[in-house]
Amino acid sequence: MTTPENTQEAMLGNAAAPAQGPVETPAEKNVDTIPSLEEQIKGLELKAAEHYDAWLRAKAEGENIRRRAQDDISKAHKFAVEKFAGELLAVKDSLEAALAVKEQTVDSFKSGVELTLKQLVSAFDKNALIELNPVGEKFDPHKHQAIGMVDAEQEANTVVTVLQKGYLIAERTLRPALVMVAKGK
């Protein structure tokens, strides 16, 4: 049993704790749960290797995407006119057929040329090649090339004569129209 003196000492903290087995200090508990420095280094090295591997894979994937995009662009440039060229083959065939006819009359020759022109215009329409014939329009230096100026009753800088038609492809000038422009009154 405890004596009053032991109880007072226990309350004051002066008494020795009863012997209940080995007592672990907080430092001893931490030693068991904290990995050693070598284990921590090995774990960090594994994580670094994983991150490096992931970075290398991402870099390789980026290079592959860039290379595929360059190949696609190269192929697009190479075969961009394929559809248009296919449309022009019919025009070429018609011209060769017209030249192969031994006995031609002016009327048959003219009708063959008109048919061939219709095929060519159809090929232009299918491929967004637009003809510019700007008679009576205001001069536009982006679409027209003035060869000279003439005295005319029209307003200044108005297209009076078209010497050569111009063409647009996808709203960009492929060839400007050669025009004569009015000087003005």
C-alpha positions as a printed Julia matrix, in Angstrom:
185×3 Matrix{Float64}:
   0.0    0.0      0.0
   0.93   3.52    -0.27
   1.9    5.59     2.61
   0.93   9.21     2.9
   4.5   10.17     2.27
   4.6    8.23    -1.01
   1.38   9.85    -2.14
   2.74  13.32    -1.47
   5.98  12.56    -3.27
   4.07  11.18    -6.23
   2.0   14.33    -6.38
   5.06  16.49    -6.26
   6.77  14.4     -8.89
   9.67  13.53    -6.65
   8.84   9.91    -6.23
  10.18   7.32    -8.5
   7.64   5.74   -10.75
   6.62   2.28    -9.79
   8.49  -0.41   -11.65
   6.13  -1.56   -14.38
   8.64  -2.63   -16.95
  10.93  -0.77   -19.28
   9.77   2.75   -20.03
  10.31   4.12   -23.55
  11.38   7.67   -23.93
   9.96   9.78   -26.76
  13.34   9.69   -28.51
  13.3    5.9    -28.64
   9.8    5.93   -30.24
  10.97   8.28   -33.02
  13.94   6.12   -33.82
  11.68   3.2    -34.68
   9.35   5.17   -37.03
  11.76   7.49   -38.86
  13.6    5.79   -41.73
  17.32   6.07   -41.74
  19.06   8.7    -43.8
  20.21   6.09   -46.32
  16.65   4.83   -46.79
  15.43   8.4    -47.32
  18.13   9.02   -49.92
  17.25   5.78   -51.76
  13.55   6.74   -51.77
  14.32  10.2    -53.12
  16.63   8.74   -55.77
  13.81   6.41   -56.9
  11.4    9.34   -57.13
  13.97  11.37   -59.07
  14.48   8.45   -61.48
  10.7    8.16   -61.98
  10.4   11.89   -62.69
  13.37  11.8    -65.06
  11.85   8.85   -66.91
   8.49  10.65   -67.17
  10.25  13.78   -68.45
  12.15  11.77   -71.09
   8.91  10.15   -72.27
   7.14  13.52   -72.46
  10.07  14.99   -74.38
  10.05  12.07   -76.83
   6.29  12.4    -77.3
   6.7   16.12   -78.02
   9.38  15.35   -80.6
   7.13  12.74   -82.23
   4.22  15.19   -82.42
   6.46  17.87   -83.94
   7.87  15.41   -86.5
   4.4   14.14   -87.46
   3.16  17.72   -87.87
   6.1   18.54   -90.14
   5.37  15.41   -92.22
   1.71  16.4    -92.49
   2.63  19.92   -93.61
   5.09  18.55   -96.13
   2.47  16.19   -97.56
  -0.12  18.98   -97.65
   2.26  21.17   -99.68
   3.19  18.31  -101.96
  -0.36  17.19  -102.74
  -2.23  20.5   -102.43
  -2.91  20.71  -106.17
  -3.94  17.06  -106.55
  -7.69  17.8   -106.71
  -7.22  20.71  -109.08
  -4.86  18.7   -111.3
  -7.47  15.93  -111.5
 -10.03  18.47  -112.72
  -7.61  19.76  -115.38
  -7.04  16.3   -116.81
 -10.48  16.41  -118.46
  -9.58  19.73  -120.07
  -6.32  18.29  -121.41
  -8.15  15.22  -122.75
 -10.62  17.46  -124.59
  -7.82  19.51  -126.15
  -6.0   16.38  -127.3
  -9.24  14.96  -128.74
  -9.81  18.2   -130.66
  -6.31  18.04  -132.16
  -6.74  14.37  -133.09
  -9.69  15.07  -135.41
  -8.38  15.0   -139.01
 -11.14  16.91  -140.78
 -12.25  19.88  -138.73
 -14.7   22.54  -139.66
 -14.71  25.95  -138.11
 -18.03  25.21  -136.41
 -16.91  21.88  -134.94
 -13.63  23.42  -133.81
 -15.47  26.34  -132.18
 -17.95  24.08  -130.37
 -15.07  21.89  -129.11
 -13.2   24.92  -127.78
 -16.39  26.19  -126.08
 -16.92  22.78  -124.44
 -13.3   22.74  -123.28
 -13.68  26.26  -121.86
 -16.79  25.13  -119.94
 -14.77  22.25  -118.47
 -12.01  24.66  -117.45
 -14.46  27.12  -115.86
 -16.07  24.21  -114.0
 -12.66  23.13  -112.67
 -11.99  26.72  -111.54
 -15.37  26.91  -109.77
 -14.86  23.59  -107.97
 -11.5   24.77  -106.65
 -12.48  28.32  -105.58
 -10.53  30.02  -108.37
 -12.49  33.21  -108.99
 -12.16  35.34  -112.12
 -11.78  39.13  -111.76
 -13.26  41.28  -114.51
 -13.43  44.7   -112.8
 -14.83  46.95  -115.59
 -16.58  49.91  -113.95
 -15.23  49.17  -110.46
 -13.0   51.42  -108.36
  -9.29  50.67  -108.78
  -8.03  48.37  -106.01
  -4.23  48.01  -105.94
  -4.59  44.67  -104.13
  -6.58  43.15  -107.0
  -5.7   45.28  -110.02
  -2.54  46.39  -111.78
  -2.91  49.65  -113.67
  -1.08  49.76  -116.99
  -2.08  53.29  -117.83
  -4.6   56.08  -117.46
  -7.04  57.23  -120.12
  -9.32  60.22  -120.51
 -12.84  59.04  -119.83
 -16.19  60.36  -118.72
 -16.05  58.12  -115.67
 -15.01  59.06  -112.16
 -11.25  59.18  -111.45
  -9.59  55.84  -110.57
 -12.36  53.78  -112.14
 -11.41  50.76  -114.25
 -12.26  51.53  -117.88
 -10.71  48.61  -119.75
  -9.51  45.15  -118.68
  -6.55  43.99  -120.74
  -6.12  40.7   -118.85
  -8.49  39.21  -116.29
  -7.24  38.63  -112.78
  -7.86  35.65  -110.5
  -8.42  35.1   -106.8
  -7.91  31.84  -105.0
  -9.45  31.55  -101.54
  -9.87  35.35  -101.47
  -6.16  35.92  -102.16
  -4.98  37.48  -105.38
  -3.41  34.84  -107.57
  -2.93  37.24  -110.48
  -4.01  40.9   -110.52
  -6.15  42.11  -113.41
  -4.27  44.32  -115.91
  -6.42  47.42  -116.32
  -6.64  50.89  -117.77
  -7.91  53.49  -115.29
  -9.84  56.72  -115.87
  -8.03  60.01  -115.22
 -11.24  61.71  -114.3
 -13.11  64.71  -115.62
